[in-house]
Every structure is written in structure tokens, then in C-alpha cells.
């Protein structure tokens, strides 16, 4: 199970933080600092897997990370997760919501993920037609050729009395 997803820059500044296990705010900050310290000091030529720090669970947990340009993508996982599967998951970080929900990996098959993203995009486009309907209705009413309504109405009132 994924315990946390951390994305931070080369200086340790968090860019995306998702914890799937409850930690206090102070503990989260300590985990971020310790994780950055562990992965930033590693040589670029070494393996992208290492045992988790003492704060996030010790030897039962692993840190799986990738360093791209100025960002580190780090997944803190327990021993039930596949290291290679998580590395594949890091490749598709931009569709994270489609892949991870509530700390559980839902899907790592790229074809299925792409199909779901395309289906969501298609649904959003079809719903855009419905959301644009009120604006189209207002535009249609404005374009109707109605006679101009007089601004003032002059009425002559005769002095008729029913008792005459």
C-alpha cells in the first residue's frame, strides 16, 4: 500500500504532498525533510529503491523515487507494492488521480489508464454542450426581433363618472 507520495524540488521545497496514512503536520514535515535528505544525497547511478526512513515505518517500508531535472518523485510504500510497478506509476504522475485512490494502486496498465483518461475527456466535452445551453438560450432571446417596447406610456384619462 502507498503511504505517501512526495514531489519536491532540488532544494527540498515540496511541490506535491499526499499522505494516505494519518500523520500530524509536524510529523509530515519531518518525513518530508528526512525523505529529501535520503534521496538527494544518493548518486544518480544507484538504484532508485531504498529502505524507508525511521519516521515512516522503518525496514518494512521502501522509498521508490525518480529524479527528473529539478524534481524528485518519491513514493513511500510498504512491502506489498512492486518496486517496478511504482516506477511505472511515477512515469504517469500527471494522471495520479486516475491511478491512486485512498492509498491503493487502482491500475498500472498504461492502455487502461489512457482509455479511462480519454473516456473522461469525452464525457467532459459532451457535458460542455449542456453547460453552454443557458448561454445559447440568452443569446437566442437577444437575437429575437421583438418590437421595441415604449419607455413611457401616455394615457388619457377622461373625466367620466359613473354617477352622472
C-alpha positions as CSV (number, residue, x, y, z in Angstrom):
1,X,0.0,0.0,0.0
2,X,1.2,3.5,-0.7
3,X,1.7,5.5,2.4
4,X,2.7,8.8,0.9
5,X,3.6,10.5,-2.4
6,X,6.1,13.3,-2.2
7,X,7.2,15.6,-5.0
8,X,9.9,18.2,-4.2
9,X,12.5,20.2,-6.0
10,X,16.2,20.0,-5.7
11,X,16.2,22.3,-2.7
12,X,13.7,20.2,-0.8
13,X,10.7,22.5,-1.3
14,X,7.5,20.4,-1.5
15,X,5.6,20.7,-4.8
16,X,3.0,17.9,-4.2
17,X,2.4,16.1,-1.0
18,X,-0.1,13.3,-0.5
19,X,-0.3,11.2,2.7
20,X,-2.5,8.2,2.7
21,X,-1.8,7.4,6.3
22,X,-2.6,9.9,9.1
23,X,0.4,11.8,10.4
24,X,0.4,15.1,12.4
25,X,1.5,18.2,10.5
26,X,4.9,18.2,12.4
27,X,5.5,14.5,11.6
28,X,4.7,15.2,7.9
29,X,7.3,17.9,7.8
30,X,9.8,15.7,9.4
31,X,9.1,12.9,6.9
32,X,9.5,15.3,4.0
33,X,12.8,16.5,5.4
34,X,14.1,13.0,6.1
35,X,13.0,11.7,2.7
36,X,14.6,14.6,0.9
37,X,17.8,14.1,2.9
38,X,17.9,10.4,2.0
39,X,17.2,10.6,-1.8
40,X,19.0,13.9,-2.6
41,X,22.3,12.5,-1.2
42,X,22.3,9.4,-3.4
43,X,24.4,9.2,-6.5
44,X,22.5,9.3,-9.8
45,X,23.9,5.9,-10.8
46,X,22.5,3.9,-7.9
47,X,19.2,2.0,-7.6
48,X,16.0,4.0,-7.2
49,X,14.8,1.9,-4.2
50,X,15.9,2.3,-0.6
51,X,14.5,1.3,2.8
52,X,12.2,3.8,4.3
53,X,13.4,6.2,6.9
54,X,12.8,5.7,10.6
55,X,9.9,8.1,10.7
56,X,7.7,6.5,8.1
57,X,7.9,2.9,9.3
58,X,11.5,1.6,9.1
59,X,12.5,-1.5,7.3
60,X,9.0,-2.7,6.3
61,X,8.7,0.5,4.1
62,X,10.5,1.4,0.9
63,X,11.2,4.7,-0.8
64,X,10.9,4.4,-4.5
65,X,11.9,7.5,-6.3
66,X,12.9,9.1,-9.6
67,X,14.8,12.3,-10.1
68,X,13.7,14.3,-13.2
69,X,15.5,17.6,-14.0
70,X,14.7,19.6,-10.9
71,X,12.1,17.4,-9.3
72,X,12.1,14.3,-7.1
73,X,9.1,12.0,-7.3
74,X,9.1,9.8,-4.2
75,X,6.6,7.1,-3.2
76,X,6.7,5.7,0.3
77,X,5.2,2.2,0.1
78,X,5.0,-1.0,2.2
79,X,6.4,-4.3,1.2
80,X,3.2,-5.4,-0.6
81,X,3.9,-3.0,-3.5
82,X,6.0,-3.8,-6.6
83,X,9.0,-1.6,-7.0
84,X,8.9,-1.8,-10.8
85,X,5.2,-1.1,-10.7
86,X,5.7,2.0,-8.7
87,X,8.5,3.2,-11.0
88,X,6.0,2.8,-13.9
89,X,3.5,4.8,-11.8
90,X,6.0,7.6,-11.4
91,X,6.1,7.8,-15.2
92,X,2.4,8.7,-15.3
93,X,2.4,11.2,-12.4
94,X,0.2,13.7,-14.3
95,X,-2.8,11.4,-14.1
96,X,-2.2,10.5,-10.5
97,X,-5.9,10.7,-9.6
98,X,-6.7,8.0,-12.1
99,X,-4.2,5.6,-10.7
100,X,-4.2,6.1,-6.9
101,X,-7.2,6.4,-4.7
102,X,-7.2,6.3,-0.9
103,X,-3.6,5.0,-0.9
104,X,-4.4,2.0,-3.1
105,X,-3.0,1.5,-6.6
106,X,-6.0,1.0,-8.8
107,X,-4.3,0.5,-12.1
108,X,-0.8,0.3,-13.6
109,X,-1.8,-0.9,-17.1
110,X,-1.0,2.1,-19.4
111,X,-3.6,1.1,-22.0
112,X,-6.3,1.0,-19.4
113,X,-5.2,4.3,-17.9
114,X,-5.1,6.1,-21.3
115,X,-8.6,4.6,-22.2
116,X,-10.0,6.0,-18.9
117,X,-8.5,9.4,-19.4
118,X,-9.9,9.5,-23.0
119,X,-13.3,8.5,-21.7
120,X,-13.3,11.2,-19.1
121,X,-12.2,13.8,-21.7
122,X,-15.1,12.7,-24.0
123,X,-17.6,12.9,-21.1
124,X,-16.4,16.4,-20.2
125,X,-16.7,17.6,-23.8
126,X,-20.3,16.2,-24.1
127,X,-21.2,17.8,-20.8
128,X,-19.8,21.1,-22.1
129,X,-22.8,21.2,-24.5
130,X,-25.2,21.1,-21.6
131,X,-23.5,23.7,-19.6
132,X,-23.4,26.1,-22.6
133,X,-27.2,25.7,-23.1
134,X,-28.2,28.6,-20.8
135,X,-25.8,31.0,-22.6
136,X,-27.1,29.9,-26.0
137,X,-30.7,30.5,-24.8
138,X,-29.9,34.0,-23.6
139,X,-28.2,34.7,-26.9
140,X,-31.2,33.4,-28.9
141,X,-33.6,35.6,-26.9
142,X,-31.4,38.7,-27.5
143,X,-31.5,37.9,-31.3
144,X,-35.2,37.7,-31.5
145,X,-36.6,40.6,-33.5
146,X,-39.2,41.9,-31.0
147,X,-40.8,45.3,-31.4
148,X,-39.4,47.9,-29.2
149,X,-41.3,48.4,-26.0
150,X,-42.2,52.1,-25.4
151,X,-40.5,53.5,-22.4
152,X,-43.3,55.9,-21.5
153,X,-47.0,55.3,-21.9
154,X,-49.2,58.3,-22.2
155,X,-52.7,57.5,-21.1
156,X,-55.6,59.9,-21.4
157,X,-58.0,59.6,-18.5
158,X,-61.4,61.1,-19.2
159,X,-63.4,62.6,-16.5
160,X,-66.2,60.1,-16.6
161,X,-68.0,59.4,-13.5
162,X,-70.4,56.5,-13.2
163,X,-72.8,58.6,-11.2
164,X,-73.6,61.2,-13.8
